[in-house]
Amino acid sequence: KAEALLAELQAEAARKEAEAALRRAMEAGAILELEAAIAAAEKALVDGEVLALARQALAEARDKEDLSRALSDAMAALSSAMAKQNMEALTVAVRHAATAGVSEEQMWKAEALLAELQAEAARKEAEAALRRAMEAGAILELEAAIAAAEKALVDGEVLALARQALAEARDKEDLSRALSDAMAALSSAMAKQNMEALT
């Protein structure tokens, strides 16, 4: 009887110690400490309700660690994309950073840089389209390309060249139209003169 009572008292002391260690681990919120305390508490047959609270605390600590890691990863990706000034990488990093909870100030800086990179890309594309239109020399294409280039704030020298090319294309079209009209008038006059000769 004495041995059984001693064993029972020892088991109760072990339960109380395991429960106390479990509560300390829950307060600390450290994952490894919680895992070890839960294992010891299960072995010591600590009350199921206390174990359930400890498991919940462990799940929350893991979630918190995951969020912290995600935030850290998002910050690193954002910093890297900003340093490289890579528009595609920065677009993705900004999207991830917004969901990871990156600070508003950091987001503002990244979004401002992204807007700058997008504007520069639009400028380059508009300038390339303008140069293609200048090579083609088509009036409608030049007019559209000039309008897009003005909107994208393409360099003034390039715009001046494009406007000059447009003026030359219009002059050429005017000359072509005048020549065509003159040829038609000449043909008509010649046809009238032949008619007089035939009659």
Buried (B, 14 or more C-beta within 10 A) or exposed (E): EEEEEEEEEEEEEBBEBBBEBBBEBBEEBBBEBBBBBBEBBBEBEBEEEBBEBBEEBBEEBEEEEEEEEBBEEBBEBBBEBBEEEBBEBBBBBBEBBBEBEBEEEBBEEBBEBBEEBEEBEBBEBBBEBBBEBBEEBBBEBBBBBBEBBBEBEBEEEBBEBBEEBBEEBEEEEEEEEEEEEEEEEEEEEEEEEEEEEEE
